[in-house]
Amino acid sequence: MSTDPPGAEVRVDGVVVGLSPLVHEVDAERAHVVEVSAADDSVSGRREVVLAADEIREVRFEGGAPPRGRLRVLSSPGGATVRIDGALAGTTPLEAYVAPGRHEVRASLDGFEDAEDEVELSGPEETAVLSFALTAEPRDRAPPERPRGAGVLMISTTPWSEVYLGGRHLGTTPLANVRLPAGRHVLSLRHPGRPARRHPVSIRAGRTTRVRLAL
């Protein structure tokens, strides 16, 4: 006895005699019932056989396509590419026929994050529906601001003062060749016994800015 695919359980007259393919002796001139069945239902059948004395005969059962269940895959928005167990299956809305069991389904669409889920079909008559609400990918962050270049600050005060830019101590006046990023800055000028003074200054790239102040 043989089957396609092989490995099916074989019964002769109701008794299990092994897995296909196999050779089995039976009484001649007598009807015998041969039955085969596969665990995945890929092949099954029943046949009555009568053999003459010393006759050798192959009894073969051909399996058909395994029974399949129906799987519907939806997405919002539609048009997502669907892969079932890693294999490309089509685009949503999709209706596919799959073997009973557990399957991994992935949906992907440009501009949206991939989504995946698992579905299990218990039998060939079952219909399962998966619906994905796709999430838009986060927008790229704004590109970092390009460096604006740097310039040089020269500053002197009467009387002398300690010069700060934010929390950074630039030094004691007079100061020369202090390199600062181009743009507008606010300096803090401090002298013992006098109130601190804030002074705006504009630094131009590649240029020297000179400041003279009386506190």
C-alpha angles and dihedrals in degrees: 000000000000137000137194108251096030125225098067120144112253125209125187115196089345096308122114108238100174144279125310133295098048144132118234131178121223136177114276125239091025132103116248128187115224118194130181131188134172124212091235093044090242090134134014138151150139128228137173115225132189117188129195121227112290091004119144116199134172114226109198132184121198118209124219128213111306115258114268138203126219123253123190119195121194132177140187110248097029129226096066118153111246127208121187114200088344095306121116108251105171139266133304132303084049134168116193136170116228137174117263113270139063121326135182115225125194128187123195134179131173111263093020134087116255116257128201139179141165127243131187125205113198097195146003093263094056125106120202128190126203120188122189124198100202120215120221115243114251113262117254114264117257110272113260115267111265116244110267095208127245141265138194128258124205115184136174129176138190110252104020119266143188110249122215133181107197104310093337119104108218096184142257122310136289091058127176134183096016104165114216135170114266113263141062119321136174116223125204115215119196132186125171112261094015131090115260114259128212118210128183119222133182118216119201122204112259093003136104118236117202122201127186118182139175110211 
